[in-house]
């Protein structure tokens, strides 16, 4: 049988000893991975928002300039207005398409580019020909310039999406 336990032996026992609480630092590898994924997501979203703001800023600036050209249409020389519309269209195209694809285009190549990226049902050939001919018509043609302004507006709105290429 077992020997009786003396009261002094019970007094010598220590109390319960719990382990140290688990520290929150350093986190487990899974938390590091989650933090890295969240950081990548935040950076990607911020960059996408910045790109979107820039695209919209270019669109707003183009439409603002087009509106001011429309307002000045009655006071302006039609040939000068056509040249300004042509420059506006080319500058806007440079914000939407790669420079190597747009910057060197002239003449028929520019007409084909405008045609290829025009709205469905919109004759890019028509806008391209107006862009080529209107600045050089003697005396200018107010009706053709007004038509050109409307076509430039629809082309800009059609190509208001993101950069391509």
PAVEXKOL-699140 format. One line per 4 residues: number of its first residue (from 1); for each residue x, y, z of N, C-alpha, C. Coordinates in steps of 0.1 Angstrom, whole numbers, plus 5000, padded with zeros to 4 digits. Example, Ala and Ser with C-alpha at 12.3 -4.5 7.8 and 13.67 -1.06 7.14 Angstrom:
# PAVEXKOL-699140
1	5132,4943,5078,5123,4955,5078,5132,4967,5078 | 5128,4978,5071,5137,4989,5071,5129,5000,5079
This chain:
# PAVEXKOL-699140
1	5008,4989,5000,5000,5000,5000,5009,5012,5000 | 5003,5023,4999,5011,5035,4998,5012,5042,5011 | 5023,5048,5013,5026,5055,5026,5018,5067,5027 | 5014,5070,5039,5006,5082,5041,5014,5095,5037
5	5007,5105,5032,5014,5117,5028,5014,5126,5039 | 5026,5132,5042,5027,5141,5053,5022,5155,5049 | 5017,5163,5058,5013,5176,5055,5024,5185,5050 | 5036,5183,5054,5047,5191,5049,5050,5188,5034
9	5048,5176,5029,5050,5172,5015,5040,5180,5007 | 5027,5181,5011,5018,5189,5003,5021,5203,5003 | 5026,5209,5013,5030,5223,5013,5042,5226,5004 | 5050,5216,5001,5061,5218,4993,5058,5218,4978
13	5046,5214,4974,5041,5214,4960,5039,5229,4955 | 5043,5231,4943,5041,5244,4937,5027,5245,4931 | 5022,5257,4928,5009,5259,4922,5010,5255,4907 | 4999,5256,4900,4998,5253,4886,5007,5263,4879
17	5014,5257,4868,5023,5265,4860,5018,5265,4846 | 5012,5276,4841,5007,5277,4828,5018,5282,4818 | 5017,5278,4806,5027,5282,4796,5025,5297,4793 | 5036,5304,4788,5035,5318,4784,5024,5319,4774
21	5017,5331,4774,5007,5333,4763,5014,5334,4750 | 5007,5329,4739,5012,5330,4726,5013,5345,4722 | 5025,5348,4716,5027,5362,4712,5021,5365,4699 | 5016,5377,4697,5010,5380,4684,5021,5384,4674
25	5033,5386,4679,5044,5390,4670,5055,5380,4672 | 5061,5375,4662,5059,5376,4647,5047,5368,4643 | 5040,5372,4633,5029,5364,4628,5033,5352,4621 | 5024,5343,4619,5027,5331,4612,5029,5334,4597
29	5035,5325,4590,5038,5327,4575,5025,5330,4567 | 5014,5324,4571,5001,5326,4564,4997,5340,4565 | 4999,5347,4576,4995,5361,4578,5004,5370,4569 | 5017,5366,4568,5026,5374,4559,5022,5373,4545
33	5018,5361,4541,5013,5359,4527,5000,5367,4525 | 4991,5367,4534,4979,5375,4533,4982,5390,4532 | 4991,5394,4540,4994,5409,4540,5001,5412,4527 | 5009,5404,4521,5015,5407,4508,5004,5407,4497
37	4995,5398,4497,4984,5398,4488,4975,5410,4489 | 4972,5414,4501,4964,5426,4503,4972,5439,4498 | 4985,5439,4501,4992,5451,4496,4993,5451,4481 | 4995,5440,4475,4995,5439,4460,4981,5443,4454
41	4971,5439,4461,4957,5443,4456,4955,5458,4458 | 4959,5464,4469,4957,5478,4471,4965,5486,4461 | 4978,5482,4458,4986,5489,4448,4980,5488,4434 | 4976,5476,4430,4970,5474,4417,4957,5483,4416
45	4949,5483,4426,4937,5491,4425,4940,5506,4424 | 4950,5511,4432,4954,5525,4431,4959,5528,4417 | 4967,5520,4411,4972,5522,4398,4961,5522,4388 | 4952,5513,4389,4941,5513,4380,4932,5526,4381
49	4930,5530,4393,4923,5543,4395,4930,5555,4389 | 4943,5555,4391,4951,5566,4385,4950,5566,4370 | 4952,5554,4364,4951,5553,4349,4937,5558,4344 | 4927,5554,4352,4913,5557,4348,4911,5573,4349
53	4916,5578,4359,4915,5593,4361,4922,5600,4349 | 4934,5595,4346,4941,5602,4335,4934,5600,4322 | 4928,5588,4319,4920,5587,4307,4908,5596,4306 | 4901,5597,4317,4890,5606,4318,4894,5620,4317
57	4905,5624,4323,4910,5638,4322,4913,5641,4307 | 4919,5632,4299,4921,5635,4285,4908,5636,4278 | 4899,5628,4281,4885,5628,4274,4879,5642,4278 | 4879,5645,4291,4873,5658,4295,4879,5670,4288
61	4893,5670,4287,4900,5681,4281,4896,5682,4266 | 4896,5670,4259,4892,5670,4245,4878,5675,4242 | 4869,5671,4250,4855,5675,4249,4854,5690,4252 | 4861,5695,4262,4861,5709,4266,4866,5718,4254
65	4877,5713,4248,4883,5720,4237,4874,5720,4225 | 4867,5708,4223,4858,5707,4212,4846,5716,4214 | 4841,5718,4226,4830,5727,4229,4834,5741,4226 | 4846,5745,4230,4851,5758,4228,4853,5761,4213
69	4857,5751,4205,4858,5752,4191,4844,5754,4185 | 4834,5746,4190,4821,5747,4185,4815,5761,4187 | 4818,5767,4199,4813,5780,4202,4820,5791,4193 | 4832,5789,4190,4839,5799,4182,4837,5796,4167
73	4829,5786,4163,4828,5783,4149,4822,5794,4141 | 4812,5802,4147,4806,5812,4139,4816,5824,4136 | 4825,5826,4146,4835,5837,4145,4847,5833,4137 | 4850,5821,4135,4862,5816,4130,4862,5813,4115
77	4874,5813,4109,4876,5809,4095,4874,5794,4095 | 4865,5789,4086,4862,5774,4085,4875,5766,4083 | 4884,5771,4075,4897,5763,4072,4905,5762,4085 | 4906,5773,4093,4913,5774,4105,4907,5764,4115
81	4894,5764,4116,4886,5756,4125,4889,5741,4121 | 4889,5738,4109,4891,5724,4104,4905,5720,4108 | 4915,5729,4107,4929,5725,4111,4929,5723,4126 | 4922,5731,4134,4922,5729,4149,4915,5716,4152
85	4904,5712,4145,4897,5700,4148,4907,5688,4144 | 4914,5689,4134,4923,5679,4130,4934,5677,4140 | 4940,5688,4145,4950,5687,4156,4944,5681,4169 | 4932,5685,4172,4925,5679,4184,4924,5664,4182
89	4919,5660,4171,4917,5645,4169,4930,5638,4169 | 4940,5643,4164,4953,5636,4164,4959,5636,4178 | 4958,5647,4186,4962,5647,4200,4955,5637,4208 | 4941,5636,4206,4933,5626,4213,4937,5612,4210
93	4939,5610,4197,4943,5596,4192,4956,5592,4199 | 4965,5602,4201,4978,5599,4207,4977,5595,4222 | 4966,5599,4228,4963,5595,4242,4957,5582,4243 | 4951,5577,4232,4944,5564,4233,4951,5553,4226
97	4960,5555,4217,4967,5545,4210,4982,5547,4212 | 4989,5536,4210,5004,5537,4211,5010,5547,4201 | 5019,5555,4206,5025,5565,4197,5031,5560,4184 | 5037,5548,4185,5043,5542,4173,5032,5539,4163
101	5020,5537,4167,5009,5534,4158,5003,5546,4152 | 5003,5558,4159,4996,5570,4154,5005,5581,4150 | 5016,5583,4157,5024,5596,4155,5029,5598,4141 | 5032,5588,4134,5038,5590,4120,5028,5590,4109
105	5015,5588,4112,5005,5587,4102,5002,5600,4095 | 5000,5600,4082,4997,5612,4074,4989,5607,4062 | 4982,5616,4056,4975,5613,4043,4966,5602,4044 | 4967,5593,4034,4958,5581,4034,4959,5572,4046
109	4971,5571,4051,4974,5562,4063,4965,5567,4075 | 4965,5581,4076,4958,5587,4087,4943,5584,4085 | 4938,5586,4072,4924,5583,4069,4920,5569,4072 | 4929,5559,4069,4926,5545,4071,4926,5543,4087
113	4935,5549,4094,4935,5547,4109,4922,5553,4115 | 4918,5564,4111,4905,5570,4116,4894,5562,4112 | 4894,5556,4100,4883,5548,4095,4883,5535,4103 | 4894,5529,4106,4895,5516,4113,4890,5517,4128
117	4891,5529,4133,4888,5531,4147,4875,5540,4149 | 4868,5541,4139,4855,5549,4139,4844,5541,4145 | 4833,5548,4149,4822,5541,4154,4815,5533,4144 | 4808,5523,4148,4800,5514,4139,4790,5523,4132
121	4789,5522,4119,4779,5530,4111,4784,5543,4108 | 4796,5547,4113,4801,5560,4110,4812,5558,4100 | 4811,5566,4089,4821,5564,4079,4833,5572,4082 | 4843,5564,4086,4856,5570,4089,4863,5576,4076
125	4859,5570,4065,4864,5576,4052,4859,5590,4051 | 4847,5592,4055,4841,5606,4054,4848,5615,4063 | 4850,5612,4075,4857,5620,4085,4872,5623,4080 | 4878,5612,4076,4892,5613,4071,4893,5622,4059
129	4884,5621,4050,4884,5630,4038,4882,5644,4042 | 4872,5646,4051,4870,5660,4056,4882,5666,4063 | 4889,5657,4070,4901,5662,4077,4912,5666,4067 | 4912,5658,4056,4923,5661,4046,4919,5673,4038
133	4906,5675,4034,4902,5685,4025,4898,5698,4031 | 4891,5698,4042,4885,5711,4047,4895,5722,4050 | 4907,5719,4055,4916,5730,4058,4921,5737,4045 | 4920,5731,4034,4925,5737,4022,4915,5741,4012
137	4902,5741,4015,4892,5746,4006,4892,5761,4006 | 4892,5767,3995,4892,5781,3994,4879,5787,4000 | 4881,5797,4009,4870,5803,4015,4863,5795,4026 | 4866,5782,4027,4861,5773,4037,4847,5770,4034
141	4842,5759,4040,4829,5754,4039,4823,5753,4053 | 4815,5762,4057,4810,5762,4071,4802,5749,4074 | 4794,5744,4064,4786,5732,4066,4795,5720,4068 | 4805,5719,4060,4815,5708,4061,4822,5708,4074
145	4826,5720,4078,4833,5721,4091,4824,5718,4103 | 4811,5721,4102,4802,5717,4113,4800,5702,4113 | 4799,5696,4101,4798,5682,4100,4811,5675,4105 | 4822,5681,4102,4835,5676,4107,4835,5676,4122
149	4831,5687,4128,4831,5688,4143,4822,5678,4149 | 4810,5675,4143,4801,5664,4148,4808,5651,4147 | 4815,5648,4136,4821,5635,4134,4833,5634,4143 | 4841,5644,4146,4852,5644,4155,4846,5641,4169
153	4835,5647,4173,4829,5644,4186,4825,5630,4188 | 4819,5624,4177,4815,5610,4178,4827,5601,4178 | 4837,5604,4171,4849,5596,4171,4856,5596,4184 | 4857,5608,4191,4863,5609,4204,4855,5601,4214
157	4842,5602,4214,4833,5595,4223,4834,5580,4221 | 4835,5576,4208,4836,5561,4205,4849,5556,4211 | 4860,5564,4210,4873,5559,4214,4877,5564,4228 | 4867,5566,4237,4869,5571,4250,4874,5561,4260
161	4874,5548,4255,4879,5537,4264,4894,5538,4267 | 4899,5527,4272,4913,5527,4276,4923,5526,4264 | 4936,5527,4268,4947,5527,4258,4947,5513,4252 | 4949,5513,4239,4950,5500,4232,4964,5497,4227
165	4967,5485,4225,4980,5482,4219,4990,5477,4228
